[in-house]
């Protein structure tokens, strides 16, 4: 597995789920993805922060819910920034909301919880000793995050103003998808994976795919609020969905094929929604 030790500013870099019972959630995800855990919360601090590992490499976290917050289990996406304070100010200037003002997380970094103008929440992360997921895209690790919103044009303007993201619509296996791109992100990836662009081109990836850092989905139902969701890579989506159900989770969207990918949307036993994805390169 390729090990990540840092992320450029403007790149999603970490995911965590907040849970009413972190230990029970860790048991579910450990059985589902093969994760092992250690608690990073200092002994004198309230709650738990269970960091998940694959082969001793950080991939995600399961944490306690903050006191006073609704008891709803959910997944959160963090975006790396140079300054949590400056970026939080840009969020406000662009019409978003700062839910939790920037604060230090011991010596590991500085963060803020914010929302875009449609109400989709996410976190800002200014790295200290911790930079984010050490493994991505491998089976059992975080694959990507999606923004679902009823106001895609507003989202494009907001995230461009805050992070410099560009929205590009592409064709994938007969259907159109919109990806958020960070200009020159592919150059960064190419330093980690020489020949990346050539391999993607050989597999039929559209031009500019190496710069993609998230996906934008348009919702048409007023009953679905704007939100960020997370997707994990799986060796076999159908087997993973079946296992999730046996472990007490729920299959919301059964496995389906989308181009070269097979996907399913699931919940854990506490109700946190996530997606699993298996990608099969074209022969």
BELBEL-V878000 format. One record per backbone hydrogen bond with DSSP energy under -1.0 kcal/mol. CO is the residue of the C=O (numbers start at 0). NH is the residue of the N-H. E is the energy in kcal/mol with one decimal. If there is no record, write none. Layout:
co=CO nh=NH e=E
co=CO nh=NH e=E
This chain:
co=7 nh=10 e=-1.4
co=10 nh=79 e=-2.6
co=12 nh=132 e=-2.9
co=13 nh=77 e=-2.8
co=15 nh=75 e=-3.2
co=16 nh=62 e=-2.9
co=17 nh=73 e=-1.4
co=20 nh=24 e=-2.2
co=21 nh=25 e=-2.7
co=22 nh=26 e=-1.9
co=23 nh=27 e=-1.8
co=24 nh=28 e=-2.6
co=25 nh=29 e=-2.5
co=26 nh=30 e=-1.9
co=27 nh=31 e=-2.0
co=28 nh=32 e=-2.9
co=29 nh=33 e=-1.6
co=35 nh=52 e=-2.6
co=37 nh=50 e=-2.6
co=41 nh=44 e=-2.1
co=47 nh=63 e=-2.3
co=48 nh=39 e=-3.1
co=49 nh=61 e=-2.8
co=50 nh=37 e=-1.4
co=51 nh=58 e=-2.5
co=52 nh=35 e=-1.6
co=53 nh=56 e=-1.5
co=56 nh=53 e=-2.1
co=57 nh=133 e=-2.6
co=57 nh=134 e=-1.1
co=59 nh=51 e=-2.7
co=60 nh=16 e=-2.4
co=61 nh=49 e=-3.1
co=62 nh=18 e=-2.8
co=65 nh=68 e=-2.0
co=69 nh=71 e=-2.4
co=73 nh=17 e=-1.9
co=75 nh=15 e=-1.7
co=76 nh=122 e=-2.5
co=77 nh=12 e=-2.4
co=77 nh=13 e=-1.0
co=78 nh=124 e=-2.7
co=79 nh=9 e=-3.5
co=82 nh=86 e=-2.2
co=83 nh=87 e=-2.3
co=84 nh=88 e=-1.7
co=85 nh=89 e=-1.7
co=86 nh=90 e=-2.4
co=87 nh=91 e=-1.9
co=88 nh=92 e=-2.3
co=89 nh=93 e=-2.1
co=90 nh=95 e=-2.8
co=91 nh=94 e=-1.5
co=96 nh=114 e=-2.4
co=99 nh=112 e=-1.4
co=102 nh=110 e=-2.6
co=104 nh=107 e=-2.1
co=106 nh=128 e=-1.3
co=107 nh=127 e=-2.5
co=107 nh=129 e=-1.8
co=108 nh=104 e=-3.2
co=109 nh=125 e=-3.3
co=110 nh=102 e=-2.4
co=111 nh=123 e=-2.8
co=112 nh=98 e=-1.7
co=112 nh=99 e=-2.2
co=113 nh=121 e=-2.3
co=114 nh=96 e=-2.4
co=115 nh=118 e=-2.0
co=119 nh=115 e=-2.2
co=121 nh=113 e=-2.8
co=122 nh=78 e=-2.5
co=123 nh=111 e=-1.3
co=124 nh=80 e=-2.5
co=125 nh=109 e=-2.3
co=133 nh=3 e=-2.8
co=137 nh=140 e=-2.3
co=140 nh=232 e=-2.8
co=141 nh=136 e=-2.7
co=143 nh=230 e=-2.6
co=144 nh=214 e=-1.6
co=145 nh=228 e=-2.7
co=146 nh=216 e=-3.4
co=147 nh=226 e=-2.2
co=148 nh=218 e=-2.1
co=150 nh=154 e=-2.2
co=151 nh=155 e=-2.5
co=152 nh=156 e=-1.9
co=153 nh=157 e=-2.4
co=154 nh=158 e=-2.7
co=155 nh=159 e=-1.5
co=156 nh=160 e=-2.0
co=157 nh=161 e=-2.1
co=158 nh=162 e=-2.3
co=158 nh=164 e=-1.5
co=159 nh=163 e=-1.0
co=165 nh=180 e=-3.3
co=167 nh=178 e=-3.0
co=169 nh=176 e=-2.6
co=171 nh=174 e=-1.5
co=174 nh=171 e=-3.6
co=176 nh=169 e=-3.3
co=177 nh=215 e=-2.9
co=178 nh=167 e=-2.7
co=179 nh=212 e=-3.0
co=179 nh=213 e=-1.3
co=180 nh=165 e=-2.9
co=181 nh=184 e=-2.5
co=183 nh=187 e=-1.3
co=184 nh=188 e=-2.4
co=185 nh=189 e=-2.3
co=188 nh=192 e=-2.8
co=192 nh=195 e=-1.6
co=194 nh=198 e=-2.3
co=195 nh=199 e=-2.6
co=196 nh=200 e=-2.4
co=197 nh=201 e=-2.3
co=198 nh=202 e=-1.4
co=199 nh=204 e=-2.8
co=200 nh=203 e=-1.6
co=205 nh=208 e=-1.8
co=207 nh=210 e=-1.6
co=208 nh=211 e=-1.8
co=210 nh=181 e=-2.4
co=213 nh=179 e=-2.4
co=214 nh=146 e=-3.1
co=216 nh=148 e=-2.4
co=220 nh=223 e=-1.4
co=226 nh=147 e=-2.9
co=228 nh=145 e=-2.0
co=229 nh=274 e=-2.1
co=230 nh=142 e=-3.5
co=230 nh=143 e=-1.3
co=231 nh=276 e=-2.3
co=232 nh=139 e=-3.1
co=235 nh=239 e=-2.5
co=236 nh=240 e=-2.6
co=237 nh=241 e=-2.0
co=238 nh=242 e=-2.3
co=239 nh=243 e=-2.6
co=240 nh=244 e=-1.9
co=241 nh=245 e=-1.8
co=242 nh=246 e=-1.8
co=243 nh=248 e=-2.9
co=244 nh=247 e=-1.2
co=249 nh=266 e=-2.0
co=252 nh=264 e=-1.7
co=255 nh=262 e=-2.7
co=257 nh=260 e=-1.8
co=259 nh=279 e=-3.0
co=260 nh=257 e=-3.5
co=261 nh=277 e=-2.3
co=262 nh=255 e=-2.4
co=263 nh=275 e=-2.5
co=264 nh=251 e=-1.8
co=264 nh=252 e=-2.0
co=265 nh=273 e=-2.4
co=266 nh=249 e=-1.6
co=267 nh=270 e=-1.9
co=271 nh=267 e=-1.8
co=273 nh=265 e=-3.3
co=274 nh=231 e=-2.9
co=275 nh=263 e=-1.7
co=276 nh=233 e=-2.7
co=277 nh=261 e=-2.3
